[in-house]
Amino acid sequence: MSNLKYTYWEEDDMWLGYLEEFPDYMTQGESLAELEENLRDIYQDLTSGAIPSPRRVGELQVA
């Protein structure tokens, strides 16, 4: 099991968020728990190939 960072906020009685690694793929939930479950689902879709060629965020070390 690993941990994933995500960004989330509440707007109009809904929780919205996205995974830090995949910021182009937002989801929502009526509760924070539902949002987290939806984030797990979208992570599965993104990493299993169900969503082809997802955009990712990387980190580059420079001098």
N, C-alpha and C positions, 0 to 999 in steps of 0.2 A: 504494500500500500504506500502511496506517495501523496504528498500535499501539493495542491495547486493554488496559486494566488489568483484572486478574482477581485474585480471592482464592482461595487453595488451601490444603489441608492434607492430611495423611496420617492415615487412620483404618482400623484393621483390615486392613492390607496393601492398601488402595485409596487412590487420590488423588481427592479431591473438590474441587469448585470451582465458581465462578460468575463471570460477567462483572460488573464494577463497575456498568455501566450497566443491567444486567438482573439484580438480585440474587434475584429470585423464581425463576429458572430455573437450577437446579443440574445438574451432570453429574458423571461419574466416569470413572476409567480405572485400569487395572492398573499403569500407569507414568505418570510426569509427561508424557512425550511423547504418550501416548494421551489423557490428560486434555486437553492442549492441542489435539489434533486434534478431540476432541469439543466443546470450546469453540468452535472455528472453525465446526463444523457447526451448533451451536445458534445462533450469531450469524447465520449464513446463513438459518436458518429464521425467526429473529426479525425480520430486516430485509427478508426477501423477501415477507412476508405469509403464509407457511405456518402461522405461529402468529398468530392474529388478536388484535389489541388488546393487545400486550404492555405490561406495566407497566415504566416506565423511572425512572431516577434522574436528576434535574436539579440544577443549581446556581443558586442565587438570590443576587444581590448586594444587600445592604441597607446602609443608612447607619448 
